[in-house]
Amino acid sequence: MKPLSSAAGLTAVVLLASLAGASGASAAPLPKPKALPSVNMEAVVKAAQIDPQRPDNTLTPGAKASVLLVEKALLDRHLLDKKWVDGYFGTTTIAAYAKYQKSLGYSGLGATGLPGKASLVKLGEGRFKVTHIITPGARVKVGAFVVNTRTQKMLDEAQRLLHRRLTLDQGSYNPGGDPTSAGTHDGGGVVDVDVKGMSAETRVSVARTLRRVGFAAWVRNPAQGDWPWHIHAAAISDTDLSGPAQHQIGAYYLGLNGLADHGPDDGPKVPIRTWEEYLRLH
């Protein structure tokens, strides 16, 4: 067979390239990957604090869609029965989420059933994306006590609004440090404020301001327990909260005082907001 001349060979190459281009142009475009639904972490964490303390099955406003996605993921991991996939982050869902956290190797504060960023993102792989993420941040010192950076920022803002420095009686991450605290200070987000030298009016003003920036805060007095006058403040939605502190937050949302007697909230009345909600408003 006679070989092609260089000109003929070039023509053949151009013809093949044209045919290939025409073939590619007629091919159907690949379908776009389906967008994943979103889980609002703020809403899920709020529900996980409030729902276990409710006397009924009322859903936390704005949380149902996100909680359902989390519960469906737990169902698929055989950690939650189908009947509990209802948008209500009650004690059964808390227990299922704690089992999931333990399956990832978490323990202690990392396995209380309160969703944290890492575990929630892991649960959502291929299922949902996580938005409105909450992180407690690194542990830092405030005076002689340890808190996390989220709590520190909240305290700093309260001090700015009050135009006064606040001194702590007790910080966070203090397991067993004060038996009268019933474990609320074992995790993050919880502090006691020293009120020595404050008038009754000033104590209430400090508690009100702490509530404004996202704490569940109460003025505690010696008649309520074996403790001196102080202000107890727990940062709402801190994902390092101990179990007892989570219960206090739920009680606060439900209009209670956060004590064992489940009495009515005796603190100053302000709209309940998290730190993240406060920041969006200011």
URMOHU-V370054 format. One record per backbone hydrogen bond with DSSP energy under -1.0 kcal/mol. CO is the residue of the C=O (numbers start at 1). NH is the residue of the N-H. E is the energy in kcal/mol with one decimal. If there is no record, write none. Layout:
# URMOHU-V370054
CO:NH:E + CO:NH:E
This chain:
# URMOHU-V370054
5:9:-2.7 + 6:10:-2.0 + 7:11:-2.1 + 8:12:-2.1 + 9:13:-2.1 + 10:14:-2.3 + 11:15:-2.4 + 12:16:-2.4 + 13:17:-2.4 + 14:18:-2.2 + 15:19:-2.2 + 16:20:-2.5 + 17:21:-2.3 + 18:22:-2.5 + 19:23:-2.4 + 20:24:-2.3 + 21:25:-2.3 + 22:26:-1.3 + 37:129:-2.6 + 39:131:-2.7 + 40:44:-2.2 + 41:45:-2.8 + 42:46:-2.1 + 43:47:-2.3 + 44:48:-2.2 + 45:49:-1.0 + 46:50:-2.2 + 47:51:-2.3 + 50:53:-1.9 + 51:54:-1.3 + 60:63:-2.1 + 63:67:-2.8 + 64:68:-2.7 + 65:69:-1.5 + 66:70:-1.8 + 67:71:-2.9 + 68:72:-2.6 + 69:73:-1.6 + 70:74:-2.0 + 71:75:-2.5 + 72:76:-2.2 + 74:79:-2.6 + 75:78:-2.0 + 81:84:-1.7 + 82:85:-1.9 + 84:86:-1.7 + 88:90:-1.8 + 90:94:-2.5 + 91:95:-2.3 + 92:96:-2.1 + 93:97:-2.7 + 94:98:-2.3 + 95:99:-1.9 + 96:100:-2.0 + 97:101:-2.7 + 98:102:-2.4 + 99:103:-1.9 + 101:106:-2.1 + 102:105:-1.5 + 107:110:-2.2 + 108:111:-1.9 + 116:120:-2.2 + 117:121:-2.7 + 118:122:-2.1 + 119:123:-2.3 + 120:124:-1.6 + 122:125:-1.2 + 124:127:-3.0 + 124:128:-2.4 + 129:39:-3.0 + 131:41:-2.6 + 136:150:-2.3 + 138:149:-1.7 + 140:147:-2.7 + 142:145:-1.9 + 145:142:-3.3 + 146:172:-3.0 + 147:140:-3.2 + 148:152:-2.5 + 149:153:-2.3 + 150:154:-1.8 + 151:155:-2.6 + 152:156:-2.6 + 153:157:-2.2 + 154:158:-2.2 + 155:159:-2.4 + 156:160:-2.0 + 157:161:-2.2 + 158:162:-2.1 + 159:163:-1.7 + 159:164:-1.3 + 167:194:-3.3 + 170:192:-2.4 + 174:177:-2.0 + 178:181:-2.2 + 179:182:-1.4 + 181:184:-1.9 + 183:186:-1.3 + 185:174:-3.2 + 187:173:-3.4 + 189:235:-3.1 + 191:233:-2.9 + 192:169:-3.0 + 192:170:-1.3 + 193:231:-1.9 + 195:198:-2.4 + 199:203:-2.4 + 200:204:-1.9 + 201:205:-2.1 + 202:206:-2.6 + 203:207:-2.3 + 204:208:-2.6 + 205:209:-2.2 + 206:210:-2.5 + 207:211:-2.0 + 208:212:-2.0 + 209:213:-1.5 + 210:215:-2.4 + 211:214:-1.3 + 214:236:-2.4 + 216:234:-2.3 + 218:232:-2.5 + 220:230:-2.0 + 221:224:-2.0 + 225:227:-2.1 + 230:220:-3.4 + 231:193:-3.0 + 232:218:-2.4 + 233:191:-2.7 + 234:216:-3.1 + 235:238:-1.6 + 238:241:-1.8 + 240:188:-2.1 + 242:246:-2.3 + 243:247:-1.9 + 244:248:-1.7 + 245:249:-2.1 + 246:250:-2.2 + 247:251:-2.4 + 248:252:-2.4 + 249:253:-2.2 + 250:254:-1.4 + 251:256:-2.8 + 252:255:-1.6 + 255:265:-2.3 + 259:262:-1.8 + 263:257:-2.5 + 274:278:-2.3 + 275:279:-2.3 + 276:280:-1.6
